[in-house]
């Protein structure tokens, strides 16, 4: 499906019910971003593979909530869980160890820069 066909299809679907509206994104360079991952197509040994890596929008803040600030215990607990979840998400989605280490370092730097 090319970009024009996708645009036309989404417009038709959105006319069915005005209370439910769909958005779409068309991938470029065999890549597409979805939520917090980037999916890309690669051919390895004549076999098509899907590569999945952690994705951050260009507009993302490189700072996280500083744990040492005077927040309530419940906020600090949530912050720990958010960090654990982000680490787990990187490990589970990024299967290429060099890219995984690069993403974990970016997350660590974000945490350090938040102090």
MOPAC internal coordinates of N, CA, C and O (Angstrom, degrees):
PM7 1SCF
backbone

  N    0.0000 0     0.00 0     0.00 0    0    0    0
  C    1.4547 1     0.00 0     0.00 0    1    0    0
  C    1.5287 1   107.48 1     0.00 0    2    1    0
  O    1.2310 1   120.66 1   -54.38 1    3    2    1
  N    1.3284 1   116.34 1   125.62 1    3    2    1
  C    1.4659 1   118.59 1   178.17 1    5    3    2
  C    1.5242 1   109.97 1   -85.40 1    6    5    3
  O    1.2310 1   120.90 1    -4.21 1    7    6    5
  N    1.3295 1   115.89 1   175.79 1    7    6    5
  C    1.4730 1   120.85 1  -174.09 1    9    7    6
  C    1.5278 1   111.65 1   -61.47 1   10    9    7
  O    1.2310 1   120.01 1   138.36 1   11   10    9
  N    1.3282 1   117.58 1   -41.64 1   11   10    9
  C    1.4624 1   120.63 1  -178.87 1   13   11   10
  C    1.5272 1   111.22 1   -65.17 1   14   13   11
  O    1.2310 1   120.29 1   138.70 1   15   14   13
  N    1.3315 1   117.05 1   -41.30 1   15   14   13
  C    1.4615 1   120.65 1   178.17 1   17   15   14
  C    1.5309 1   111.28 1   -64.65 1   18   17   15
  O    1.2310 1   120.74 1   140.33 1   19   18   17
  N    1.3320 1   116.19 1   -39.67 1   19   18   17
  C    1.4590 1   120.29 1   177.78 1   21   19   18
  C    1.5275 1   110.72 1   -64.07 1   22   21   19
  O    1.2310 1   120.39 1   134.69 1   23   22   21
  N    1.3470 1   116.87 1   -45.31 1   23   22   21
  C    1.4741 1   120.91 1   177.78 1   25   23   22
  C    1.5309 1   110.78 1   -57.46 1   26   25   23
  O    1.2310 1   120.81 1   134.02 1   27   26   25
  N    1.3259 1   116.05 1   -45.98 1   27   26   25
  C    1.4614 1   121.07 1  -178.87 1   29   27   26
  C    1.5329 1   110.96 1   -63.98 1   30   29   27
  O    1.2310 1   120.57 1   137.45 1   31   30   29
  N    1.3227 1   116.52 1   -42.55 1   31   30   29
  C    1.4656 1   120.70 1   179.98 1   33   31   30
  C    1.5322 1   111.26 1   -62.65 1   34   33   31
  O    1.2310 1   120.27 1   132.70 1   35   34   33
  N    1.3220 1   117.10 1   -47.30 1   35   34   33
  C    1.4682 1   120.74 1  -179.47 1   37   35   34
  C    1.5212 1   110.19 1   -63.67 1   38   37   35
  O    1.2310 1   119.73 1   140.13 1   39   38   37
  N    1.3172 1   118.13 1   -39.87 1   39   38   37
  C    1.4706 1   120.77 1   177.22 1   41   39   38
  C    1.5268 1   111.36 1   -61.22 1   42   41   39
  O    1.2310 1   120.02 1   137.67 1   43   42   41
  N    1.3436 1   117.57 1   -42.33 1   43   42   41
  C    1.4684 1   121.10 1   178.14 1   45   43   42
  C    1.5250 1   110.99 1   -63.16 1   46   45   43
  O    1.2310 1   120.54 1   134.41 1   47   46   45
  N    1.3238 1   116.57 1   -45.59 1   47   46   45
  C    1.4620 1   120.73 1  -179.25 1   49   47   46
  C    1.5282 1   110.35 1   -63.05 1   50   49   47
  O    1.2310 1   120.11 1   140.38 1   51   50   49
  N    1.3174 1   117.40 1   -39.62 1   51   50   49
  C    1.4613 1   121.34 1  -178.73 1   53   51   50
  C    1.5310 1   112.60 1   -68.60 1   54   53   51
  O    1.2310 1   119.69 1   160.49 1   55   54   53
  N    1.3228 1   118.20 1   -19.51 1   55   54   53
  C    1.4610 1   121.43 1   177.93 1   57   55   54
  C    1.5186 1   112.28 1   -80.01 1   58   57   55
  O    1.2310 1   119.83 1   164.82 1   59   58   57
  N    1.3174 1   117.94 1   -15.18 1   59   58   57
  C    1.4646 1   121.91 1  -177.75 1   61   59   58
  C    1.5193 1   111.29 1   -65.14 1   62   61   59
  O    1.2310 1   120.51 1   134.25 1   63   62   61
  N    1.3177 1   116.63 1   -45.75 1   63   62   61
  C    1.4634 1   121.26 1  -178.62 1   65   63   62
  C    1.5250 1   107.63 1  -145.41 1   66   65   63
  O    1.2310 1   120.66 1   -63.35 1   67   66   65
  N    1.3246 1   116.34 1   116.65 1   67   66   65
  C    1.4686 1   120.17 1  -175.76 1   69   67   66
  C    1.5232 1   112.39 1   -69.11 1   70   69   67
  O    1.2310 1   120.16 1   164.68 1   71   70   69
  N    1.3368 1   117.29 1   -15.32 1   71   70   69
  C    1.4686 1   120.33 1   178.89 1   73   71   70
  C    1.5289 1   112.61 1   -81.04 1   74   73   71
  O    1.2310 1   120.69 1   162.80 1   75   74   73
  N    1.3134 1   116.28 1   -17.20 1   75   74   73
  C    1.4636 1   120.90 1   179.06 1   77   75   74
  C    1.5233 1   107.45 1  -119.85 1   78   77   75
  O    1.2310 1   120.51 1   -64.41 1   79   78   77
  N    1.3103 1   116.63 1   115.59 1   79   78   77
  C    1.4507 1   121.03 1  -178.65 1   81   79   78
  C    1.5290 1   109.68 1  -123.53 1   82   81   79
  O    1.2310 1   120.73 1   -48.90 1   83   82   81
  N    1.3104 1   116.21 1   131.10 1   83   82   81
  C    1.4485 1   122.81 1   179.95 1   85   83   82
  C    1.5251 1   110.25 1   -99.51 1   86   85   83
  O    1.2310 1   121.34 1   -31.34 1   87   86   85
  N    1.3026 1   115.04 1   148.66 1   87   86   85
  C    1.4584 1   121.07 1   171.39 1   89   87   86
  C    1.5189 1   107.02 1  -116.83 1   90   89   87
  O    1.2310 1   120.70 1   -11.76 1   91   90   89
  N    1.2988 1   116.27 1   168.24 1   91   90   89
  C    1.4542 1   119.35 1   179.34 1   93   91   90
  C    1.5163 1   110.32 1  -151.48 1   94   93   91
  O    1.2310 1   122.08 1   -17.99 1   95   94   93
  N    1.2960 1   113.63 1   162.01 1   95   94   93
  C    1.4619 1   121.01 1   176.32 1   97   95   94
  C    1.5164 1   106.47 1  -138.57 1   98   97   95
  O    1.2310 1   120.95 1   -43.85 1   99   98   97
  N    1.2875 1   115.79 1   136.15 1   99   98   97
  C    1.4592 1   120.93 1   179.82 1  101   99   98
  C    1.5181 1   108.10 1  -101.29 1  102  101   99
  O    1.2310 1   120.26 1   -49.95 1  103  102  101
  N    1.3078 1   117.11 1   130.05 1  103  102  101
  C    1.4590 1   121.28 1  -178.15 1  105  103  102
  C    1.5227 1   112.43 1   -75.25 1  106  105  103
  O    1.2310 1   121.16 1   -29.43 1  107  106  105
  N    1.3144 1   115.39 1   150.57 1  107  106  105
  C    1.4601 1   122.49 1   177.10 1  109  107  106
  C    1.5212 1   108.59 1  -130.00 1  110  109  107
  O    1.2310 1   120.64 1   -29.20 1  111  110  109
  N    1.3273 1   116.37 1   150.80 1  111  110  109
  C    1.4627 1   121.85 1   179.86 1  113  111  110
  C    1.5259 1   111.11 1    55.19 1  114  113  111
  O    1.2310 1   120.34 1  -143.10 1  115  114  113
  N    1.3273 1   116.96 1    36.90 1  115  114  113
  C    1.4654 1   122.97 1  -179.88 1  117  115  114
  C    1.5209 1   112.82 1    58.85 1  118  117  115
  O    1.2310 1   120.50 1  -149.76 1  119  118  117
  N    1.3484 1   116.65 1    30.24 1  119  118  117
  C    1.4683 1   121.88 1   177.86 1  121  119  118
  C    1.5194 1   109.26 1  -133.04 1  122  121  119
  O    1.2310 1   121.55 1   -30.49 1  123  122  121
  N    1.3428 1   114.64 1   149.51 1  123  122  121
  C    1.4525 1   120.10 1   172.23 1  125  123  122
  C    1.5261 1   108.33 1  -149.41 1  126  125  123
  O    1.2310 1   120.99 1   -39.58 1  127  126  125
  N    1.3172 1   115.71 1   140.42 1  127  126  125
  C    1.4602 1   121.48 1   178.53 1  129  127  126
  C    1.5174 1   108.73 1   -94.92 1  130  129  127
  O    1.2310 1   121.26 1   -43.15 1  131  130  129
  N    1.3224 1   115.19 1   136.85 1  131  130  129
  C    1.4617 1   121.22 1   178.66 1  133  131  130
  C    1.5196 1   107.39 1  -142.32 1  134  133  131
  O    1.2310 1   121.12 1   -62.08 1  135  134  133
  N    1.3375 1   115.47 1   117.92 1  135  134  133
  C    1.4567 1   122.26 1  -175.90 1  137  135  134
  C    1.5312 1   109.55 1    53.75 1  138  137  135
  O    1.2310 1   119.57 1    65.79 1  139  138  137
  N    1.3289 1   118.43 1  -114.21 1  139  138  137
  C    1.4596 1   119.21 1  -177.34 1  141  139  138
  C    1.5242 1   112.52 1  -111.99 1  142  141  139
  O    1.2310 1   120.53 1  -153.15 1  143  142  141
  N    1.3586 1   116.60 1    26.85 1  143  142  141
  C    1.4570 1   119.71 1   177.64 1  145  143  142
  C    1.5245 1   110.10 1  -132.56 1  146  145  143
  O    1.2310 1   121.30 1   -22.61 1  147  146  145
  N    1.3073 1   115.11 1   157.39 1  147  146  145
  C    1.4557 1   122.01 1   171.25 1  149  147  146
  C    1.5228 1   107.03 1  -114.60 1  150  149  147
  O    1.2310 1   120.85 1   -52.93 1  151  150  149
  N    1.3194 1   115.99 1   127.07 1  151  150  149
  C    1.4642 1   121.99 1   175.88 1  153  151  150
  C    1.5172 1   107.68 1  -102.39 1  154  153  151
  O    1.2310 1   120.34 1   -48.68 1  155  154  153
  N    1.3218 1   116.96 1   131.32 1  155  154  153
  C    1.4573 1   119.73 1   176.87 1  157  155  154
  C    1.5207 1   109.81 1  -136.95 1  158  157  155
  O    1.2310 1   121.03 1   -33.18 1  159  158  157
  N    1.3259 1   115.64 1   146.82 1  159  158  157
  C    1.4594 1   121.78 1   178.79 1  161  159  158
  C    1.5202 1   108.68 1   -91.77 1  162  161  159
  O    1.2310 1   121.11 1   -43.14 1  163  162  161
  N    1.3298 1   115.47 1   136.86 1  163  162  161
  C    1.4527 1   121.36 1   175.62 1  165  163  162
  C    1.5203 1   108.45 1  -138.29 1  166  165  163
  O    1.2310 1   120.54 1   -35.43 1  167  166  165
  N    1.3136 1   116.58 1   144.57 1  167  166  165
  C    1.4516 1   120.97 1   174.46 1  169  167  166
  C    1.5228 1   107.53 1  -106.55 1  170  169  167
  O    1.2310 1   121.28 1   -61.35 1  171  170  169
  N    1.3361 1   115.15 1   118.65 1  171  170  169
  C    1.4593 1   121.82 1   179.47 1  173  171  170
  C    1.5194 1   107.46 1  -124.23 1  174  173  171
  O    1.2310 1   120.69 1   -60.39 1  175  174  173
  N    1.3439 1   116.28 1   119.61 1  175  174  173
  C    1.4683 1   121.45 1  -177.81 1  177  175  174
  C    1.5231 1   111.76 1    52.85 1  178  177  175
  O    1.2310 1   120.84 1  -131.45 1  179  178  177
  N    1.3143 1   116.00 1    48.55 1  179  178  177
  C    1.4707 1   123.78 1   179.90 1  181  179  178
  C    1.5240 1   113.17 1    60.00 1  182  181  179
  O    1.2310 1   119.77 1  -158.57 1  183  182  181
  N    1.3144 1   118.04 1    21.43 1  183  182  181
  C    1.4574 1   121.93 1   177.81 1  185  183  182
  C    1.5259 1   108.67 1  -121.83 1  186  185  183
  O    1.2310 1   121.05 1   -49.69 1  187  186  185
  N    1.3334 1   115.60 1   130.31 1  187  186  185
  C    1.4624 1   120.91 1   179.71 1  189  187  186
  C    1.5203 1   109.74 1   -75.90 1  190  189  187
  O    1.2310 1   120.35 1   -52.99 1  191  190  189
  N    1.3299 1   116.95 1   127.01 1  191  190  189
  C    1.4623 1   123.01 1   179.56 1  193  191  190
  C    1.5248 1   108.26 1  -123.87 1  194  193  191
  O    1.2310 1   121.11 1   -30.36 1  195  194  193
  N    1.3266 1   115.48 1   149.64 1  195  194  193
  C    1.4560 1   121.83 1   174.38 1  197  195  194
  C    1.5206 1   107.29 1  -105.29 1  198  197  195
  O    1.2310 1   120.59 1   -58.27 1  199  198  197
  N    1.3154 1   116.47 1   121.73 1  199  198  197
  C    1.4580 1   122.46 1   178.18 1  201  199  198
  C    1.5315 1   107.86 1   -97.65 1  202  201  199
  O    1.2310 1   120.74 1   -46.72 1  203  202  201
  N    1.3230 1   116.19 1   133.28 1  203  202  201
  C    1.4648 1   121.50 1  -178.95 1  205  203  202
  C    1.5202 1   108.25 1  -120.89 1  206  205  203
  O    1.2310 1   120.73 1   -54.50 1  207  206  205
  N    1.3327 1   116.21 1   125.50 1  207  206  205
  C    1.4637 1   120.82 1   176.97 1  209  207  206
  C    1.5255 1   109.86 1  -134.54 1  210  209  207
  O    1.2310 1   121.07 1   -20.16 1  211  210  209
  N    1.3239 1   115.56 1   159.84 1  211  210  209
  C    1.4575 1   122.73 1   178.29 1  213  211  210
  C    1.5180 1   108.85 1   -66.20 1  214  213  211
  O    1.2310 1   120.17 1   -42.63 1  215  214  213
  N    1.3195 1   117.27 1   137.37 1  215  214  213
  C    1.4606 1   122.51 1  -177.68 1  217  215  214
  C    1.5218 1   110.14 1  -121.75 1  218  217  215
  O    1.2310 1   120.84 1   -44.29 1  219  218  217
  N    1.3077 1   115.99 1   135.71 1  219  218  217
  C    1.4569 1   123.10 1   172.34 1  221  219  218
  C    1.5179 1   107.86 1  -126.05 1  222  221  219
  O    1.2310 1   120.62 1   -46.96 1  223  222  221
  N    1.3253 1   116.42 1   133.04 1  223  222  221
  C    1.4635 1   120.03 1   178.44 1  225  223  222
  C    1.5221 1   109.99 1   -63.80 1  226  225  223
  O    1.2310 1   121.13 1   -26.33 1  227  226  225
  N    1.3293 1   115.45 1   153.67 1  227  226  225
  C    1.4626 1   120.29 1   178.68 1  229  227  226
  C    1.5205 1   111.68 1   -61.55 1  230  229  227
  O    1.2310 1   120.63 1   153.30 1  231  230  229
  N    1.3104 1   116.40 1   -26.70 1  231  230  229
  C    1.4665 1   120.40 1  -177.25 1  233  231  230
  C    1.5236 1   112.98 1   -89.26 1  234  233  231
  O    1.2310 1   120.00 1  -175.24 1  235  234  233
  N    1.3278 1   117.61 1     4.76 1  235  234  233
  C    1.4612 1   120.88 1  -176.11 1  237  235  234
  C    1.5279 1   110.64 1   -64.58 1  238  237  235
  O    1.2310 1   121.28 1   -37.00 1  239  238  237
  N    1.3006 1   115.15 1   143.00 1  239  238  237
  C    1.4565 1   120.47 1   173.66 1  241  239  238
  C    1.5212 1   108.01 1   -74.22 1  242  241  239
  O    1.2310 1   120.17 1   -38.49 1  243  242  241
  N    1.3085 1   117.28 1   141.51 1  243  242  241
  C    1.4645 1   119.90 1   178.40 1  245  243  242
  C    1.5199 1   110.75 1   -94.49 1  246  245  243
  O    1.2310 1   120.90 1  -162.83 1  247  246  245
  N    1.3193 1   115.88 1    17.17 1  247  246  245
  C    1.4610 1   120.44 1   179.97 1  249  247  246
  C    1.5215 1   109.76 1  -119.62 1  250  249  247
  O    1.2310 1   121.64 1   -32.39 1  251  250  249
  N    1.3138 1   114.47 1   147.61 1  251  250  249
  C    1.4546 1   121.84 1   174.93 1  253  251  250
  C    1.5181 1   108.19 1  -117.46 1  254  253  251
  O    1.2310 1   120.17 1   -14.33 1  255  254  253
  N    1.3033 1   117.27 1   165.67 1  255  254  253
  C    1.4499 1   122.03 1   177.36 1  257  255  254
  C    1.5365 1   109.23 1   -61.61 1  258  257  255
  O    1.2310 1   120.54 1   -53.65 1  259  258  257
  N    1.3277 1   116.57 1   126.35 1  259  258  257
  C    1.4603 1   120.90 1  -178.80 1  261  259  258
  C    1.5204 1   110.01 1   -72.37 1  262  261  259
  O    1.2310 1   121.02 1   -57.11 1  263  262  261
  N    1.3131 1   115.66 1   122.89 1  263  262  261
  C    1.4650 1   121.60 1  -177.05 1  265  263  262
  C    1.5276 1   111.92 1   -63.63 1  266  265  263
  O    1.2310 1   120.04 1   148.81 1  267  266  265
  N    1.3158 1   117.53 1   -31.19 1  267  266  265
  C    1.4647 1   121.47 1  -175.07 1  269  267  266
  C    1.5288 1   113.53 1   -82.67 1  270  269  267
  O    1.2310 1   120.07 1   172.50 1  271  270  269
  N    1.3119 1   117.47 1    -7.50 1  271  270  269
  C    1.4603 1   119.06 1   176.14 1  273  271  270
  C    1.5253 1   108.83 1   -67.57 1  274  273  271
  O    1.2310 1   120.47 1   -17.34 1  275  274  273
  N    1.2965 1   116.71 1   162.66 1  275  274  273
  C    1.4710 1   119.81 1  -176.16 1  277  275  274
  C    1.5255 1   110.95 1   -82.23 1  278  277  275
  O    1.2310 1   121.89 1   -98.69 1  279  278  277
  N    1.3236 1   113.99 1    81.31 1  279  278  277
  C    1.4536 1   121.83 1   175.20 1  281  279  278
  C    1.5240 1   108.25 1  -109.53 1  282  281  279
  O    1.2310 1   121.08 1   -18.59 1  283  282  281
  N    1.2988 1   115.54 1   161.41 1  283  282  281
  C    1.4625 1   118.92 1   178.26 1  285  283  282
  C    1.5291 1   109.93 1   -68.49 1  286  285  283
  O    1.2310 1   121.27 1   -17.68 1  287  286  285
  N    1.3253 1   115.18 1   162.32 1  287  286  285
  C    1.4647 1   120.85 1  -179.24 1  289  287  286
  C    1.5313 1   110.81 1   -59.94 1  290  289  287
  O    1.2310 1   120.16 1   142.50 1  291  290  289
  N    1.3272 1   117.30 1   -37.50 1  291  290  289
  C    1.4633 1   119.74 1  -178.46 1  293  291  290
  C    1.5373 1   111.10 1   -65.17 1  294  293  291
  O    1.2310 1   120.30 1   142.83 1  295  294  293
  N    1.3278 1   117.04 1   -37.17 1  295  294  293
  C    1.4653 1   120.53 1   177.35 1  297  295  294
  C    1.5250 1   109.80 1   -67.27 1  298  297  295
  O    1.2310 1   120.35 1   137.11 1  299  298  297
  N    1.3254 1   116.94 1   -42.89 1  299  298  297
  C    1.4649 1   120.24 1   179.57 1  301  299  298
  C    1.5281 1   111.22 1   -64.26 1  302  301  299
  O    1.2310 1   120.45 1   142.34 1  303  302  301
  N    1.3208 1   116.75 1   -37.66 1  303  302  301
  C    1.4642 1   120.29 1   177.34 1  305  303  302
  C    1.5189 1   109.82 1   -64.57 1  306  305  303
  O    1.2310 1   120.32 1   135.62 1  307  306  305
  N    1.3288 1   116.99 1   -44.38 1  307  306  305
  C    1.4638 1   121.20 1   177.87 1  309  307  306
  C    1.5212 1   110.57 1   -61.46 1  310  309  307
  O    1.2310 1   120.60 1   140.58 1  311  310  309
  N    1.3431 1   116.47 1   -39.42 1  311  310  309
  C    1.4549 1   120.46 1  -179.60 1  313  311  310
  C    1.5281 1   110.53 1   -63.52 1  314  313  311
  O    1.2310 1   119.74 1   136.90 1  315  314  313
  N    1.3232 1   118.10 1   -43.10 1  315  314  313
  C    1.4699 1   121.30 1   177.07 1  317  315  314
  C    1.5264 1   110.07 1   -59.70 1  318  317  315
  O    1.2310 1   121.09 1   135.67 1  319  318  317
  N    1.3271 1   115.51 1   -44.33 1  319  318  317
  C    1.4578 1   119.77 1  -179.30 1  321  319  318
  C    1.5237 1   111.74 1   -65.37 1  322  321  319
  O    1.2310 1   120.10 1   141.99 1  323  322  321
  N    1.3214 1   117.42 1   -38.01 1  323  322  321
  C    1.4629 1   121.05 1   177.58 1  325  323  322
  C    1.5251 1   109.67 1   -61.34 1  326  325  323
  O    1.2310 1   120.60 1   134.75 1  327  326  325
  N    1.3190 1   116.47 1   -45.25 1  327  326  325
  C    1.4592 1   120.53 1   179.89 1  329  327  326
  C    1.5308 1   110.49 1   -63.64 1  330  329  327
  O    1.2310 1   120.24 1   134.74 1  331  330  329
  N    1.3201 1   117.14 1   -45.26 1  331  330  329
  C    1.4722 1   120.74 1   177.95 1  333  331  330
  C    1.5253 1   110.24 1   -59.95 1  334  333  331
  O    1.2310 1   120.75 1   136.70 1  335  334  333
  N    1.3270 1   116.17 1   -43.30 1  335  334  333
  C    1.4652 1   119.94 1  -179.69 1  337  335  334
  C    1.5196 1   111.76 1   -64.94 1  338  337  335
  O    1.2310 1   120.00 1   141.47 1  339  338  337
  N    1.3205 1   117.60 1   -38.53 1  339  338  337
  C    1.4632 1   120.52 1   178.56 1  341  339  338
  C    1.5320 1   110.32 1   -65.65 1  342  341  339
  O    1.2310 1   120.32 1   138.17 1  343  342  341
  N    1.3220 1   116.99 1   -41.83 1  343  342  341
  C    1.4707 1   120.99 1   177.60 1  345  343  342
  C    1.5273 1   110.11 1   -62.55 1  346  345  343
  O    1.2310 1   120.81 1   132.91 1  347  346  345
  N    1.3225 1   116.06 1   -47.09 1  347  346  345
  C    1.4642 1   120.63 1   179.34 1  349  347  346
  C    1.5261 1   110.74 1   -60.63 1  350  349  347
  O    1.2310 1   120.59 1   138.10 1  351  350  349
  N    1.3202 1   116.47 1   -41.90 1  351  350  349
  C    1.4709 1   120.88 1  -179.31 1  353  351  350
  C    1.5247 1   110.66 1   -61.62 1  354  353  351
  O    1.2310 1   120.14 1   136.80 1  355  354  353
  N    1.3225 1   117.33 1   -43.20 1  355  354  353
  C    1.4699 1   120.91 1   178.66 1  357  355  354
  C    1.5247 1   110.03 1   -62.59 1  358  357  355
  O    1.2310 1   120.67 1   133.02 1  359  358  357
  N    1.3212 1   116.33 1   -46.98 1  359  358  357
  C    1.4687 1   120.56 1  -177.66 1  361  359  358
  C    1.5244 1   111.32 1   -64.27 1  362  361  359
  O    1.2310 1   120.27 1   139.63 1  363  362  361
  N    1.3184 1   117.10 1   -40.37 1  363  362  361
  C    1.4593 1   120.00 1  -176.83 1  365  363  362
  C    1.5303 1   113.68 1   -78.24 1  366  365  363
  O    1.2310 1   119.81 1   150.98 1  367  366  365
  N    1.3199 1   117.97 1   -29.02 1  367  366  365
  C    1.4682 1   119.02 1  -177.06 1  369  367  366
  C    1.5173 1   112.89 1   -94.03 1  370  369  367
  O    1.2310 1   119.90 1   143.61 1  371  370  369
  N    1.3147 1   117.80 1   -36.39 1  371  370  369
  C    1.4618 1   120.72 1  -176.51 1  373  371  370
  C    1.5180 1   108.88 1   -93.02 1  374  373  371
  O    1.2310 1   120.74 1   -74.75 1  375  374  373
  N    1.3150 1   116.19 1   105.25 1  375  374  373
  C    1.4713 1   121.15 1  -175.04 1  377  375  374
  C    1.5307 1   112.73 1   -90.90 1  378  377  375
  O    1.2310 1   119.63 1   175.17 1  379  378  377
  N    1.3091 1   118.31 1    -4.83 1  379  378  377
  C    1.4644 1   121.52 1   179.51 1  381  379  378
  C    1.5195 1   107.72 1   -96.15 1  382  381  379
  O    1.2310 1   120.37 1   -64.89 1  383  382  381
  N    1.3310 1   116.90 1   115.11 1  383  382  381
  C    1.4644 1   121.15 1  -169.81 1  385  383  382
  C    1.5240 1   113.41 1   -58.42 1  386  385  383
  O    1.2310 1   119.50 1   141.25 1  387  386  385
  N    1.3370 1   118.56 1   -38.75 1  387  386  385
  C    1.4698 1   119.35 1   179.93 1  389  387  386
  C    1.5291 1   111.14 1   -66.02 1  390  389  387
  O    1.2310 1   120.08 1   138.70 1  391  390  389
  N    1.3296 1   117.45 1   -41.30 1  391  390  389
  C    1.4649 1   121.48 1   178.30 1  393  391  390
  C    1.5264 1   110.24 1   -70.87 1  394  393  391
  O    1.2310 1   120.52 1   143.43 1  395  394  393
  N    1.3258 1   116.61 1   -36.57 1  395  394  393
  C    1.4581 1   121.61 1   177.67 1  397  395  394
  C    1.5282 1   110.21 1   -61.30 1  398  397  395
  O    1.2310 1   120.31 1   133.83 1  399  398  397
  N    1.3185 1   117.01 1   -46.17 1  399  398  397
  C    1.4622 1   120.77 1   178.94 1  401  399  398
  C    1.5299 1   111.02 1   -64.75 1  402  401  399
  O    1.2310 1   120.60 1   141.73 1  403  402  401
  N    1.3182 1   116.47 1   -38.27 1  403  402  401
  C    1.4721 1   121.13 1   177.51 1  405  403  402
  C    1.5349 1   110.62 1   -62.31 1  406  405  403
  O    1.2310 1   120.41 1   136.12 1  407  406  405
  N    1.3414 1   116.82 1   -43.88 1  407  406  405
  C    1.4671 1   120.87 1   179.99 1  409  407  406
  C    1.5278 1   111.42 1   -68.31 1  410  409  407
  O    1.2310 1   120.15 1   140.25 1  411  410  409
  N    1.3236 1   117.33 1   -39.75 1  411  410  409
  C    1.4670 1   120.52 1   177.32 1  413  411  410
  C    1.5274 1   110.60 1   -63.60 1  414  413  411
  O    1.2310 1   120.68 1   142.57 1  415  414  413
  N    1.3338 1   116.31 1   -37.43 1  415  414  413
  C    1.4722 1   119.78 1   177.40 1  417  415  414
  C    1.5253 1   109.97 1   -66.01 1  418  417  415
  O    1.2310 1   119.79 1   138.81 1  419  418  417
  N    1.3273 1   118.00 1   -41.19 1  419  418  417
  C    1.4746 1   121.12 1   177.44 1  421  419  418
  C    1.5250 1   110.63 1   -59.87 1  422  421  419
  O    1.2310 1   120.74 1   137.41 1  423  422  421
  N    1.3255 1   116.19 1   -42.59 1  423  422  421
  C    1.4652 1   120.40 1   178.87 1  425  423  422
  C    1.5284 1   109.96 1   -65.73 1  426  425  423
  O    1.2310 1   120.20 1   138.30 1  427  426  425
  N    1.3102 1   117.22 1   -41.70 1  427  426  425
  C    1.4695 1   120.81 1   177.18 1  429  427  426
  C    1.5265 1   110.42 1   -61.13 1  430  429  427
  O    1.2310 1   120.61 1   135.17 1  431  430  429
  N    1.3246 1   116.44 1   -44.83 1  431  430  429
  C    1.4768 1   120.27 1   178.55 1  433  431  430
  C    1.5255 1   111.49 1   -62.17 1  434  433  431
  O    1.2310 1   120.48 1   141.28 1  435  434  433
  N    1.3294 1   116.70 1   -38.72 1  435  434  433
  C    1.4641 1   119.98 1   176.74 1  437  435  434
  C    1.5180 1   109.75 1   -60.91 1  438  437  435
  O    1.2310 1   120.50 1   138.03 1  439  438  437
  N    1.3212 1   116.65 1   -41.97 1  439  438  437
  C    1.4619 1   121.04 1   179.79 1  441  439  438
  C    1.5245 1   111.44 1   -65.98 1  442  441  439
  O    1.2310 1   120.80 1   136.07 1  443  442  441
  N    1.3163 1   116.07 1   -43.93 1  443  442  441
  C    1.4852 1   120.53 1   179.83 1  445  443  442
  C    1.5234 1   110.61 1   -64.93 1  446  445  443
  O    1.2310 1   120.48 1   138.29 1  447  446  445
  N    1.3176 1   116.69 1   -41.71 1  447  446  445
  C    1.4763 1   120.51 1  -179.34 1  449  447  446
  C    1.5156 1   113.14 1   -68.56 1  450  449  447
  O    1.2310 1   120.62 1   167.54 1  451  450  449
  N    1.3109 1   116.41 1   -12.46 1  451  450  449
  C    1.4693 1   120.42 1  -179.97 1  453  451  450
  C    1.5161 1   112.45 1   -85.41 1  454  453  451
  O    1.2310 1   120.01 1   173.86 1  455  454  453
  N    1.3001 1   117.59 1    -6.14 1  455  454  453
  C    1.4836 1   121.10 1  -179.87 1  457  455  454
  C    1.5176 1   111.17 1   -83.62 1  458  457  455
  O    1.2310 1   120.10 1   180.00 1  459  458  457

